[in-house]
Amino acid sequence: MILSSILDNSSHLHNEIIKFVDDRPILIVGSSKDISHIKVEFPVVVRINSSRRWGDCDIWFNNYCNGLQEHYASSGSGEEKYIIRGNGDREGSNMIRNFPPEWHDKTLFWHPAHWETMVEEIEIPRPLTGTIATYWFHKYTKSDIFLLNFDFYRTVKTHTIRGIKQPAPCHSPELDENWIASLDRIQSVQT
């Protein structure tokens, strides 16, 4: 009941976020290295997971379920306008578990039913967070989307908070790369 209430209470943010984006170009930053020295000139900047630690953003797209301390450690200045929280595991309970309550008022908890629809549409059982964010903004906006530093695990990733090497995902990231390449309005940007 509590989970359902939290999901329902955040649903109004969906339209607020779409109105904020207003079909302006979006930059989605996917990086496990410090790129805070780069001046980003995009109307809407989206950071995924702990990349927010390296600089501010307008929207933080968060798909991990780590403890409170890691959420705080990856929060940058915390000045983002919105947080989109998406996780389909355990019918959505993972997206709320260990998530700071003071962030709930600006957090859209993306309903697990939408996660299931996404998985069916893109045919990737466990997509990368950057893929999920790209899906979200491609589906719900008409914006041109620029992907910064998406390398689909071609290089070894380093966890931005713990500083340890991360293994590649359990599936093949080529699935994500191929799906994103099939979309219109998407461009890759490298630094």
Buried (B, 14 or more C-beta within 10 A) or exposed (E): EEBEEBBEEBEEBBEEBBEBBEEBBBBBBBBBEEBEEBEBEBEBBBBBBBBBBBBBBBBBBBBBBBEEEBBEBBBBEBEBEBBBBBBBBEBBBBBBBBBEEEBBEBBBBBBBEBBEBBBEEBEBEBBBBBBBBBBBBBEBBEBBBBBBBBBBBEEEBEBBBEEEEEEEBEEEBEBBBEBBEEEEBBEBBEE
